[in-house]
Amino acid sequence: MMLSPLPTAATSLPQLTADDYRPPRWLRSPHVQSVLGSSPLRRRHGELSLAACGAVTTAHIIDGGDGVRLQGLHSVIPRQGSFSRGLVLLLHGWEGSVDSSYMRLTAAHLLRAGFEVFRLNFRDHGDTHHLNEGLFHSNRIDEVVHAALEVARLFPRLPLAVAGYSLGGNFALRLALRAPAAGLPLTHVAAVCPVLDPARTMDAMEQGLPMYLWYFERKWRGSLARKRELFPQLHAFDDQVLGLRMRPLTRWMVERHTDFGTLDNYFDGYSIAGARLSALQVPASILMAEDDPVIPVEGFRALQLPAPVRLEISRWGGHCGFLESRRLDGFAERWIAARMLDAIG
């Protein structure tokens, strides 16, 4: 198998913007994009693409503070030697993992561009349910900030950037908001279809095609069942709870496993809508699809963003799809690599 040549200091990717994304007509349906984007075919494509890089990947257990343990994978191409441009921390979406297709494909693009990559699993994602007793929820930003600081400590010679998809994009932007106060030296943040207003996202899923709600409900129920199997004394809920639909199941989780009290308070806790990103000091890039069937695009047009933030809205893409061809290559992965080269390269 032939490997791509090593990047040099002059390596760069063509300047990419959302306007450059023009999928063939058969890929312009947001539902085709969203479904194929998480299909087994694309998962296999991601696995093969990452393997073809010749990278060495090492698993790490990362300190998330207060006894929390998170798992991550560090990848580097050995031939790069001391050349690495920087380290990119990648954050997956809800019920995704470090092995999601978009995570592997993005890692492959970044590795070929001369970066090292650290893919972090959120609590209870991937095969990590055994590492912590408490359930994952979307307001667990403190442990992700702590984990990012630990990653920066492990690789101190490298400039650090972060990129995320969907809920991972939301976490990435909140991480960047907290970075200055936490002493985290982030150079750039890139977010693809980030969750802005969780309440509006819930509404959109309930009002949209049932397959999206069914997909996330199925994945979450499986995760909760795994947690119950591992910690039966702590998580003694019955199958009736697991049979709840998304909104009442989220309300159950909030009322019993968080301090937020109400669903509205919980959603508000991790919202980044409106003016909430106006205090962002870290340079940031956001890519959104106008036809995203899960996250309403209207919220992005209402964002109040500071000068260091660049928002790009594509006509097509679905939810974190941005597929370009029958090979199921993705524009978003190339876009993240280009943004990182712009920022660090």
ABEGO torsion letter per residue (X at the ends): XBBBBBBBAABBBBBBBAAABBBBAAAABAAAAAAAAABAAAAAAAAAAAAAAGBBBBBBBBBAEGGBBBBBBBBBBAAAEAABAEBBBBBBBBGBBAABAAAAAAAAAAAAAGBBBBBBBBBGBEBAAAABABBBBAABAAAAAAAAAAAAAABAABBBBBBBBEAAAAAAAAAAAAAAAAGBBBABBBBBGBBABAAAAAAAAAABBAAAAAAAAAAAAAAAAAAAAABAAABABBAAAAABBAAAAAAAAAAAABAAGBAAAAAAAABABEAAAAABABBBBBBBBAABAABBAAAAAABBBBAABBBBBBABGEBGBGBABAAGBBAAAAAAAAAAAAAAX
